[in-house]
Amino acid sequence: MSHAAAGPAPGLAPALPARSGTGNVLRLAVAQALAGANATVVYATGAIVGSMLAPSPVLATLPISIFVVGMAAFTLPAGAIARRHGRRAVFLAGTACGVLVGLLSAFAIVLGSFWLFSVGTFFGGAYAAVVLSFRFAAADCVAPERRPRALSAVMAGGVFAGVIGPQLVTHTMNLWPPHLFAATYLAQAAVAAVSALVLLGVRLPMPTAQELAGGRPLGVIAGQPRFITAVICGVVSYLLMNFLMTSAPLAMHLCGLSQEDANLGLQWHVIAMYGPSFFTGRLITRFGAPRVVAAGLALTAAAAAVGLAGVDVAHFWITLILLGVGWNFGFVGASALVLECHRPEERARVQSLNDFVVFGTMAVGSFSSGGLLSRYGWDVVLWISFLPVLVAGGALVWAALRISGLRPATDIAGRPSAPR
């Protein structure tokens, strides 16, 4: 039995009532939809705006890379704030960053400032890091056996982000001539403000004395085979999704395809990222998180293979759709594995550590994608994607062998499995 499934330890805050938990999950799903739209705007336009403002074509995707740096930079501070002041304080700080990215980016486009635009996308990354903690907050709202479904339900809110974000770009990008996308970012700021209003109604337990104490040392927790595997699979799933999605709109542009084609491709990609969440939790409950993660890795490899087959609209769209579903299975499955690696009082530290490693590593892929695309082309970007898939697949096999070698009476950390 994992510690996550053993129930609250003595001294922890009692679980929220079922009705309150359901309401929180619903609000978090709505906020996920609105906030996901903000991130989609950055991914849909960041490389295009970057190419218009950057002093060199090699820097075109730098704003999106800075977005990822913002995600990595804010994860550990967000975890610390959550431990001391509760998750809602983090949520509201994140939405403030969401408003700021819209205002700064619109101002940067009007001024023609590449570096100010990059600063704006940094705050967008901070907002995105907070949004991804919604999935863990939802798991805190429900009984242990319902955690995978709650986590999945919140991620499903991103389906609407897949419609809202690209449509926001399509209908606002030319509203402020000659400043392409300036109105889009002002609209993005308004969407973030609405998300803040939704999050004001979220009610979560405040941190307890045991949570402030922190539980076991992080080194002990991070040494578990399942945690190592969860981090590797989360890193690879998010790294490859970001690596390819960052390059795809610019690659489509370089192949002579229209901005509308790129917007629709990104729309279906985001829908594919979050749509499976309606049933991913059930798949995890039935088949186990490792098998779901393995399916996600296989779909990601299939996405790269389709991309190598051609450069017309259909190939780009199918690549982005397969990439989205692969990310969902891989990332949600890896997140479910993280829930099995910590005790209740350790959750804030462990979850923020996981996200910090995932987003910090993802920044490397994001920084490299623009240069690789500019120098070597779309095919090289796709070929490189196969190596991380093999690494993650090997980690799954390694963890399965290590865990199966433990004594039946022990848990994944090698401790007695009887409830404490």
C-alpha positions in Angstrom: 0.0 0.0 0.0 1.4 3.4 -0.9 1.4 6.2 1.7 -0.8 8.3 -0.5 -3.5 5.7 -0.3 -3.2 5.0 3.4 -5.5 7.9 4.5 -4.7 11.0 6.4 -2.0 10.7 9.1 -2.9 11.8 12.6 -2.9 15.5 13.0 -3.7 16.3 9.4 -6.8 18.3 8.5 -9.9 16.2 7.9 -11.0 15.6 4.3 -13.4 18.1 2.9 -17.1 17.0 2.6 -17.9 15.2 -0.6 -20.1 18.1 -1.9 -17.4 20.7 -1.1 -14.8 18.5 -2.8 -16.9 18.2 -5.9 -17.5 21.9 -6.0 -13.8 22.6 -5.7 -13.0 20.1 -8.5 -15.5 21.9 -10.8 -14.1 25.3 -10.1 -10.6 24.1 -10.7 -11.7 22.6 -14.0 -13.2 25.9 -15.1 -10.1 27.8 -14.0 -8.0 25.2 -15.9 -10.0 26.0 -19.1 -9.6 29.7 -18.8 -5.9 29.6 -17.8 -5.1 27.0 -20.4 -6.4 29.4 -23.0 -3.9 32.0 -21.8 -1.0 29.5 -22.3 -2.4 28.5 -25.7 -2.3 32.1 -26.8 1.4 32.3 -25.9 2.2 29.0 -27.8 0.2 30.1 -30.8 1.7 33.5 -31.2 5.0 33.6 -29.2 7.2 32.3 -32.0 5.4 34.5 -34.6 5.7 37.6 -32.5 9.3 36.6 -31.7 10.2 36.4 -35.3 8.7 39.8 -35.9 10.5 41.5 -33.0 13.7 39.5 -32.5 17.0 40.9 -33.6 18.0 37.5 -35.1 15.8 34.7 -36.5 17.6 32.2 -34.2 15.9 34.0 -31.2 12.4 33.7 -32.6 11.3 31.0 -30.1 13.1 32.5 -27.2 9.9 34.1 -25.7 8.4 30.6 -25.5 11.6 29.3 -23.9 11.4 32.2 -21.4 7.8 31.1 -20.7 9.1 27.7 -19.8 11.8 29.2 -17.6 9.0 31.1 -15.8 7.3 27.8 -15.1 10.4 26.3 -13.6 11.3 29.4 -11.6 7.9 29.7 -9.9 7.3 26.0 -9.0 9.4 25.9 -5.8 8.3 29.3 -4.5 4.7 28.3 -5.2 5.2 25.2 -3.2 6.6 27.2 -0.3 3.7 29.6 -0.4 1.2 26.8 -0.5 2.8 25.2 2.6 2.6 28.3 4.6 -0.5 30.1 3.3 -2.5 27.5 1.5 -3.1 26.8 -2.2 -5.6 29.5 -2.8 -3.0 32.2 -2.1 -0.8 30.6 -4.8 -3.7 30.5 -7.2 -4.5 34.2 -6.8 -0.8 35.1 -7.2 -0.7 33.0 -10.4 -3.7 34.8 -11.9 -2.1 38.1 -11.1 0.9 37.0 -13.2 -1.7 35.9 -15.9 -3.0 39.5 -16.1 0.5 40.9 -16.1 1.7 38.8 -19.1 -1.2 40.1 -21.2 -0.6 43.7 -20.4 3.2 43.6 -20.7 3.0 41.6 -24.0 0.5 44.0 -25.6 2.6 47.0 -24.6 5.8 45.2 -26.0 4.1 44.6 -29.3 3.0 48.3 -29.6 6.6 49.4 -28.7 8.2 46.8 -30.9 10.3 45.5 -27.9 11.4 41.9 -28.1 12.9 41.9 -24.6 9.8 43.3 -23.0 7.8 40.7 -24.7 10.1 38.0 -23.3 9.6 39.5 -19.8 5.9 39.2 -20.3 6.1 35.6 -21.3 8.1 34.9 -18.2 5.1 35.9 -16.1 3.0 33.7 -18.3 5.1 30.8 -17.4 4.7 31.5 -13.7 0.9 31.5 -14.2 1.1 28.2 -16.1 3.1 26.6 -13.3 0.4 27.6 -10.8 -2.3 26.2 -13.1 -0.6 22.8 -13.3 -0.8 22.6 -9.5 -4.6 22.6 -9.9 -4.4 18.8 -10.6 -2.8 18.1 -7.3 -5.2 20.4 -5.5 -8.1 18.5 -6.9 -6.6 15.2 -5.6 -6.4 16.8 -2.1 -10.2 17.5 -2.2 -11.3 13.8 -2.5 -10.9 10.4 -0.9 -7.7 8.5 -1.9 -9.5 6.1 -4.2 -11.0 9.0 -6.2 -7.7 10.9 -6.7 -6.8 9.8 -10.2 -10.3 10.7 -11.4 -10.2 14.1 -9.7 -6.8 14.8 -11.1 -8.0 13.8 -14.6 -11.3 15.8 -14.3 -9.4 19.0 -13.7 -7.1 18.3 -16.6 -10.3 17.8 -18.8 -11.1 21.4 -18.3 -8.3 22.1 -20.8 -10.5 20.8 -23.6 -12.2 24.2 -23.5 -8.9 25.9 -23.5 -8.2 24.2 -26.8 -11.2 26.1 -28.3 -11.0 29.4 -26.4 -7.3 30.1 -26.9 -7.0 29.6 -30.7 -10.4 31.3 -31.3 -9.3 34.2 -29.2 -6.2 34.6 -31.4 -8.2 34.3 -34.6 -10.8 36.9 -33.7 -8.6 39.4 -32.0 -5.2 39.3 -33.8 -6.1 42.1 -36.3 -8.2 44.3 -34.1 -5.5 46.8 -33.4 -3.7 47.5 -36.8 -0.9 47.7 -37.4 0.0 45.9 -34.1 -0.7 42.3 -34.9 -1.7 40.3 -31.7 -1.7 43.3 -29.4 -5.5 43.1 -28.9 -5.1 39.3 -28.4 -2.9 39.8 -25.3 -5.2 42.4 -23.9 -8.0 39.8 -24.2 -5.8 37.3 -22.5 -5.4 39.6 -19.5 -9.2 39.8 -19.2 -9.5 36.0 -19.3 -7.0 35.7 -16.5 -9.0 38.2 -14.4 -12.1 36.1 -14.9 -10.2 33.0 -13.8 -9.2 34.8 -10.5 -12.9 35.4 -9.8 -13.6 31.6 -10.3 -10.7 30.7 -7.9 -12.0 32.9 -5.2 -14.7 30.3 -4.5 -12.2 27.4 -4.0 -12.2 26.2 -0.4 -9.2 24.0 0.6 -7.8 23.0 4.0 -5.1 25.3 5.4 -1.7 23.7 6.0 -1.4 21.8 9.2 1.5 21.6 11.7 2.6 18.3 10.2 2.7 19.8 6.7 4.8 22.7 8.0 7.1 20.2 9.6 7.5 18.6 6.1 7.8 14.9 6.8 10.8 12.8 5.5 13.9 14.4 3.9 13.4 15.0 0.2 16.4 12.8 -0.5 14.7 9.8 0.9 11.5 10.4 -1.0 13.3 11.2 -4.3 15.3 7.9 -4.0 12.2 5.8 -4.5 12.2 3.9 -7.8 8.6 5.0 -8.5 9.4 8.6 -7.9 12.4 8.6 -10.1 10.4 7.0 -12.8 7.5 9.4 -12.3 9.8 12.4 -12.7 11.6 10.9 -15.8 8.3 10.1 -17.5 6.8 13.5 -16.6 9.9 15.2 -17.9 9.9 13.3 -21.2 6.2 13.7 -21.8 6.2 17.5 -21.2 9.6 18.0 -22.8 8.7 16.4 -26.1 5.2 18.0 -26.2 6.8 21.5 -25.6 9.8 20.7 -27.9 7.5 19.9 -30.9 4.6 22.3 -30.1 7.0 25.2 -29.9 8.5 24.5 -33.3 5.3 23.4 -35.1 3.6 26.8 -35.7 6.9 28.3 -37.0 7.6 25.2 -39.1 4.1 25.5 -40.6 4.8 29.2 -41.3 8.2 28.3 -43.0 6.4 25.7 -45.1 4.1 28.3 -46.5 1.0 27.4 -44.4 -1.3 30.1 -43.1 -1.6 31.4 -39.5 -5.2 30.2 -39.5 -4.0 26.7 -40.3 -1.5 26.9 -37.5 -4.2 28.2 -35.1 -6.5 25.3 -36.0 -3.7 22.8 -35.7 -2.9 24.1 -32.2 -6.6 24.1 -31.3 -6.9 20.4 -32.1 -3.6 19.8 -30.3 -4.8 21.4 -27.1 -8.1 19.5 -27.3 -6.2 16.3 -27.8 -4.0 17.2 -24.8 -7.0 17.5 -22.4 -9.9 15.6 -24.1 -8.7 12.2 -22.9 -8.8 13.4 -19.4 -12.5 12.5 -19.3 -11.4 8.9 -19.1 -7.6 8.9 -18.3 -8.4 8.6 -14.6 -10.5 5.5 -15.2 -7.8 4.0 -17.4 -5.2 4.6 -14.6 -7.6 3.0 -12.0 -8.1 -0.1 -14.2 -4.7 -0.7 -15.8 -2.3 1.2 -13.6 -0.4 4.4 -14.2 2.8 2.7 -15.7 0.8 1.2 -18.5 -1.0 4.4 -19.3 2.3 6.2 -19.3 3.8 3.6 -21.7 0.8 4.2 -24.1 1.5 7.9 -24.0 5.1 7.4 -24.9 4.2 5.2 -27.8 1.7 7.8 -29.1 4.4 10.5 -28.8 6.8 8.4 -30.9 3.9 7.9 -33.5 3.5 11.7 -33.6 7.1 12.2 -34.6 6.8 9.4 -37.2 3.8 11.0 -38.8 5.6 14.4 -38.9 8.5 12.7 -40.8 6.0 11.5 -43.5 5.2 14.9 -44.9 4.8 18.7 -44.4 1.3 19.4 -45.6 -1.5 20.6 -43.3 -2.8 17.0 -42.6 0.6 15.8 -41.4 1.1 18.7 -39.1 -2.4 18.4 -37.6 -2.1 14.6 -37.1 1.3 15.1 -35.5 -0.1 17.7 -33.1 -3.2 15.6 -32.2 -1.1 12.4 -31.5 1.3 14.5 -29.6 -1.5 15.9 -27.5 -3.0 12.5 -26.6 0.5 11.2 -25.9 1.2 14.1 -23.5 -2.1 13.5 -21.7 -1.5 9.8 -21.0 2.2 10.4 -20.2 1.8 13.4 -17.9 -1.4 12.5 -16.1 -0.1 9.0 -15.6 3.2 10.3 -14.2 1.3 12.7 -11.9 -0.7 9.8 -10.6 2.6 8.0 -9.8 3.8 11.0 -7.9 0.7 10.8 -5.6 1.8 7.3 -4.7 5.3 8.4 -3.5 4.5 10.7 -0.6 2.7 10.9 2.7 -0.1 13.5 3.1 2.2 15.9 5.1 4.9 15.8 2.4 2.7 16.6 -0.6 3.5 20.3 -1.1 7.2 19.8 -1.1 7.2 16.6 -3.2 4.8 17.9 -5.8 6.6 21.2 -6.2 9.9 19.3 -6.5 8.5 17.1 -9.2 7.2 20.1 -11.2 10.4 22.0 -10.7 12.4 19.1 -12.3 9.9 18.6 -15.1 9.7 22.3 -16.1 13.4 23.0 -15.5 14.3 20.1 -17.9 11.6 21.2 -20.3 13.3 24.6 -20.6 16.3 22.9 -22.2 14.2 21.5 -24.9 12.4 24.7 -25.5 15.6 26.7 -25.8 17.1 24.2 -28.2 14.0 23.8 -30.5 14.2 27.2 -32.1 17.9 26.9 -33.0 17.5 23.3 -34.3 14.5 24.3 -36.4 16.3 27.3 -37.9 19.6 25.5 -38.6 18.6 21.9 -39.4 14.9 21.9 -40.2 11.7 20.2 -39.0 12.9 16.7 -39.8 15.9 16.9 -37.4 13.6 18.2 -34.6 11.4 15.1 -35.1 14.2 12.6 -35.3 15.7 13.8 -32.0 12.4 13.2 -30.3 12.8 9.4 -30.4 15.7 9.3 -27.9 13.9 10.7 -24.8 11.0 8.2 -25.5 13.5 5.3 -25.3 14.9 6.7 -22.1 11.5 7.0 -20.4 10.5 3.5 -21.6 13.7 2.1 -20.1 12.9 3.9 -16.8 9.5 2.2 -16.7 11.0 -1.2 -17.2 13.7 -0.5 -14.6 11.2 0.6 -12.0 8.9 -2.4 -12.6 11.9 -4.7 -12.0 13.0 -2.9 -8.9 9.5 -2.7 -7.3 8.8 -6.3 -8.1 12.0 -7.3 -6.3 10.8 -5.8 -3.1 9.4 -8.1 -0.4 5.6 -8.5 -0.6 5.2 -7.0 2.8 6.9 -3.7 1.9 5.8 -0.6 0.1 7.6 1.2 -2.8 10.0 2.8 -0.3 10.9 -0.5 1.2 9.0 0.1 4.4 6.3 -2.1 6.0 3.1 -1.7 4.0 0.7 -1.9 6.9 -1.0 1.4 7.5 0.7 3.7 10.0 
